[in-house]
Amino acid sequence: MDKVRAVNLGGWLVLEYWMRPTLFEGIEGFDETQFSLQAKDLKKQLDDHRESFIVEEDFKWIKDHGLNVIRVPYPYWLFGDIEPYYGCVDKLDQIMDWAHKYDLKVLLDLHTAPGCQNGFDNGGQLGVLTWHTKPENLALTIDILDKVALRYKNHPALWAMQVLNEPHWTHEISFMEAFYEDAYRHLRAILKPETEIVFHDAFRHTVWKSFLENKTNVILDLHLYQGFDEKFSKAGIDKNVVYPLEHYPSILSEISTYVRCIVGEWSLGLNPKNFEGLDDFNKTCGLRAFGVTQLLAFEKCYGWVFWNYKIEDMNSGWNFKSLVEKGILPHDYR
């Protein structure tokens, strides 16, 4: 494909409290591990969530608005054989078939790992960061990738597999390279030659040249957010708007000289402090400008994947569907 124009289907097969807080009512915790341990009827609650949070009509909506890829985060307990979790491979089968029906390509993204690769809620266990400390964790991660690759390697919707989402920035690059090399060797032996293999940059954008330049059909994934770093929290909407055009093109252009790269996660989520004193009209104008400058900056790379297609909060800068329908983000991406 010429360019990746995509959305993440996060919060669906991997739970995060902030994306659907009503699901976590009665749960003391913010991740799927705590949900799995405390849910009164885990199977029913997750079945209901998976059948309702995103439905087939959403795939048609995504296609009708000119997007061409969906990034699907899935957990390492996908196959339902790891306690205390409830698997979701049947749902992933359906997702792949829906994607094919609506002519969408799929980036399968391993979003959690045993022991948690980043300590975040999106890694399955908030505050836990032990993935890298046990060889059996790494082996299980590779095993899950192998099983997923074998299951979907011939599926017409499969475009790419992402080795692991957001490994923590404290992992040594040499450690990450060794793990990525092992994963690449396994996946390249199973997948079709044209199927892409995606590596997250572990929050260090420019250190991967020697690792990537001799590999075939690989993509580097950067996540560019302005909602977390303190330097953006009180900068004001005007400075947040201009920042993407001042900083991202040079980074993306440099990386693109030796490997294709995508911005696999970005959003319009900003600290509310940036909107203090603004009325609704000016807030909307600011958000619209923030979206446009990011989209323009990301033209310097192979494409982008917005986080997220939807969340429970309809008025959030993280809700792509709502942002499009309100006219804050463009309506058509063809």
C-alpha positions in Angstrom: 0.0 0.0 0.0 1.1 3.6 -0.6 0.3 4.9 2.8 -1.1 3.5 6.0 -4.2 5.3 7.2 -5.5 3.4 10.2 -7.1 3.2 13.6 -6.4 1.1 16.7 -9.1 -1.2 18.0 -7.8 -0.9 21.5 -9.8 -1.5 24.7 -11.5 -4.5 23.0 -9.4 -7.6 23.4 -7.1 -6.0 26.0 -8.9 -4.0 28.7 -7.9 -0.6 30.0 -10.0 1.0 32.7 -9.8 4.6 31.3 -11.3 3.4 27.9 -14.4 1.8 29.4 -14.7 2.7 33.1 -18.3 1.5 33.5 -17.0 -2.1 32.7 -14.8 -1.8 35.8 -17.5 -0.9 38.3 -16.9 -2.9 41.5 -13.3 -3.7 40.4 -10.4 -2.3 42.5 -7.8 -1.9 39.8 -7.2 -0.6 36.3 -6.0 -3.5 34.2 -7.3 -6.8 32.8 -5.4 -8.8 35.4 -7.3 -7.2 38.3 -10.5 -7.4 36.3 -10.0 -11.1 35.7 -9.3 -11.8 39.4 -12.3 -9.8 40.7 -15.1 -10.0 38.1 -18.2 -11.7 39.4 -18.9 -13.5 36.1 -15.7 -13.1 34.0 -16.9 -15.0 31.0 -20.3 -13.3 30.6 -18.9 -9.8 31.3 -16.2 -10.2 28.7 -18.4 -11.9 26.2 -20.9 -9.0 26.5 -18.1 -6.4 26.2 -16.5 -8.1 23.2 -19.9 -8.4 21.4 -20.9 -4.8 22.0 -17.9 -2.5 22.3 -17.1 -2.7 18.6 -19.4 -4.5 16.1 -19.4 -5.4 12.4 -21.0 -2.1 11.4 -17.9 -0.3 12.8 -15.7 -2.1 10.2 -18.0 -0.7 7.5 -17.7 2.8 9.0 -13.9 2.5 9.0 -13.9 1.5 5.4 -16.4 4.1 4.3 -14.2 6.9 5.8 -11.3 5.9 3.6 -9.1 4.0 6.1 -7.2 1.0 5.0 -5.7 -0.8 8.0 -6.8 -1.7 11.5 -4.3 -2.3 14.3 -5.7 -5.0 16.6 -4.1 -5.3 20.1 -4.4 -8.8 21.5 -3.1 -10.4 24.8 -0.7 -13.2 25.4 -3.6 -15.1 27.0 -5.3 -15.1 23.6 -5.8 -18.9 23.5 -7.5 -19.2 26.8 -5.0 -21.5 28.5 -3.4 -19.0 31.0 -5.0 -18.3 34.4 -6.8 -16.2 35.5 -7.6 -14.9 32.1 -10.4 -15.6 29.6 -9.2 -16.1 26.0 -10.4 -14.4 22.9 -9.1 -16.2 19.9 -12.6 -16.9 18.5 -13.2 -13.2 18.6 -10.0 -12.5 16.8 -11.0 -15.0 14.1 -14.2 -13.0 13.6 -12.2 -9.7 13.5 -10.0 -11.1 10.8 -13.0 -12.2 8.7 -14.8 -8.9 9.1 -11.7 -7.1 8.0 -11.5 -9.2 4.9 -15.2 -8.7 4.2 -14.7 -4.9 4.2 -11.4 -4.9 2.4 -9.3 -3.8 5.4 -5.8 -5.0 6.2 -4.9 -6.1 9.8 -1.8 -5.3 11.9 -1.9 -7.9 14.7 -0.2 -6.3 17.7 0.9 -8.3 20.7 -0.1 -5.8 23.4 0.7 -7.7 26.6 3.5 -10.1 27.6 4.0 -12.4 30.6 5.5 -10.4 33.5 4.4 -7.2 31.7 6.9 -5.5 29.3 6.2 -2.0 30.5 4.4 -1.7 33.8 1.4 0.0 32.1 -2.2 -0.9 32.2 -2.0 -1.6 28.5 0.6 -4.3 29.2 -2.0 -6.1 31.3 -0.5 -5.5 34.8 -0.2 -1.9 36.0 2.9 -1.4 38.2 4.5 -4.8 37.2 7.7 -4.9 35.1 9.3 -8.3 35.2 8.9 -9.6 31.6 12.6 -9.1 31.0 13.8 -10.9 34.2 12.9 -14.5 33.3 13.9 -16.4 30.2 10.6 -18.3 30.4 8.7 -15.1 29.9 10.7 -14.3 26.7 10.2 -17.9 25.5 6.4 -17.7 26.1 6.2 -14.4 24.2 7.9 -16.0 21.2 5.7 -19.0 21.5 2.5 -16.9 21.3 3.9 -15.0 18.3 4.6 -18.4 16.6 1.0 -19.7 17.3 -0.6 -16.5 16.0 1.6 -16.5 12.9 0.7 -20.1 12.2 -3.0 -19.4 12.7 -3.3 -16.4 10.4 -0.3 -16.6 8.0 -2.6 -17.4 5.1 -5.5 -15.2 6.0 -6.1 -12.7 3.3 -6.6 -9.8 5.7 -3.2 -10.2 7.5 -0.9 -7.4 6.5 1.6 -7.3 9.4 2.5 -8.6 12.8 3.9 -6.4 15.6 6.3 -8.2 17.8 5.5 -6.4 21.0 3.8 -3.1 22.0 5.7 -0.5 24.0 8.6 -2.3 25.7 9.7 0.0 28.5 12.4 2.5 27.8 14.6 1.1 30.7 15.2 -2.1 28.7 18.7 -2.1 27.3 18.8 -1.7 23.5 21.1 -4.7 23.3 18.5 -6.8 25.2 15.7 -5.6 22.9 17.7 -6.2 19.8 18.4 -9.8 20.9 14.7 -10.4 21.6 13.6 -8.7 18.4 16.2 -10.8 16.4 14.8 -14.0 17.9 11.2 -12.9 17.1 12.1 -11.8 13.6 13.8 -15.2 12.9 10.8 -17.1 14.1 8.2 -15.0 12.3 10.1 -14.7 9.0 10.2 -18.5 8.9 6.4 -18.8 9.3 4.9 -15.8 7.6 4.6 -15.1 3.9 7.6 -13.1 2.6 5.5 -10.1 1.9 3.9 -10.0 5.4 5.4 -7.1 7.3 7.0 -7.4 10.7 6.7 -4.3 12.9 9.0 -3.4 15.8 8.1 -0.7 18.4 11.1 1.6 19.0 11.0 1.1 22.8 10.6 4.9 23.1 14.0 5.6 21.5 13.5 6.7 17.9 16.9 6.8 16.3 18.9 3.9 17.6 17.6 1.1 15.3 19.4 1.7 12.0 22.0 -1.1 12.2 19.5 -3.6 13.5 16.9 -2.9 10.8 18.6 -2.0 7.6 19.4 -5.6 6.5 16.0 -7.1 7.3 13.2 -7.6 4.8 9.7 -6.2 5.0 10.1 -4.6 8.4 8.6 -1.4 9.8 9.6 0.7 12.8 6.7 1.9 15.0 6.8 5.2 16.9 4.2 6.4 19.4 4.0 10.2 19.4 1.8 11.7 22.2 1.7 15.1 23.7 -0.7 14.3 26.5 1.8 12.9 29.0 5.1 14.8 29.0 5.1 17.7 31.5 6.5 20.1 28.9 3.2 19.9 27.0 0.8 20.1 30.0 0.8 23.9 30.4 2.3 24.9 27.0 -1.1 26.2 25.7 -2.9 25.0 22.7 -1.0 27.2 20.3 2.4 25.7 21.2 1.0 22.2 21.1 -0.4 22.8 17.7 2.9 24.0 16.1 5.1 21.4 17.9 4.3 18.5 15.5 5.4 20.5 12.4 8.5 21.8 14.2 9.8 18.5 15.4 8.3 15.4 13.9 9.2 15.8 10.2 12.9 15.8 10.8 12.7 12.7 13.0 10.4 10.8 10.6 12.4 11.8 7.5 15.7 10.7 9.1 14.3 7.3 10.0 12.7 6.9 6.6 16.1 7.0 4.9 16.8 3.5 6.1 13.4 1.9 7.1 9.7 2.5 6.6 8.2 3.9 9.8 4.7 4.5 11.1 3.3 6.5 13.9 1.4 3.5 15.4 -0.3 5.6 18.1 -1.2 9.2 18.3 -4.3 11.2 19.4 -5.8 14.6 20.1 -5.5 13.9 23.9 -4.0 16.8 25.7 -3.8 17.9 29.3 -7.0 19.9 30.1 -4.8 22.7 31.4 -4.1 23.6 27.8 -7.8 24.6 27.3 -8.2 26.7 30.4 -9.9 30.0 29.5 -11.1 28.8 26.1 -14.8 28.6 25.2 -16.1 25.6 23.3 -15.6 27.3 19.9 -11.9 28.0 20.5 -11.4 24.6 22.0 -12.8 23.0 18.9 -10.6 25.2 16.6 -7.6 24.2 18.7 -8.3 20.5 18.5 -8.9 20.7 14.8 -5.6 22.5 14.2 -3.8 20.0 16.4 -5.2 17.2 14.3 -4.2 18.8 11.1 -0.6 19.6 12.1 -0.1 16.0 13.2 -1.5 14.6 10.0 0.7 16.9 7.9 3.8 16.0 9.9 3.1 12.3 9.6 3.1 12.6 5.8 6.9 12.3 6.2 6.6 8.6 7.1 4.8 5.5 5.8 1.6 6.3 7.7 -0.2 6.4 11.0 -2.7 4.6 13.3 -4.9 6.8 15.6 -5.4 5.6 19.2 -8.2 4.8 19.5 -11.2 4.1 17.2 -13.5 4.7 20.1 -13.6 4.9 23.9 -16.5 5.3 26.2 -16.1 9.1 26.5 -17.7 10.6 23.4 -16.1 14.0 24.1 -12.6 12.8 24.3 -9.6 13.6 22.1 -9.0 9.9 22.1 -12.2 8.9 20.3 -11.6 8.9 16.6 -15.1 8.0 15.5 -16.6 10.9 17.5 -13.9 13.3 16.4 -14.7 12.6 12.8 -18.4 12.8 13.3 -18.0 16.2 15.0 -15.9 17.5 12.2 -12.8 17.9 14.3 -10.9 15.3 12.3 -11.3 15.0 8.5 -14.2 12.9 7.3 -12.5 11.1 4.4 -8.9 9.7 4.3 -8.8 8.5 0.7 
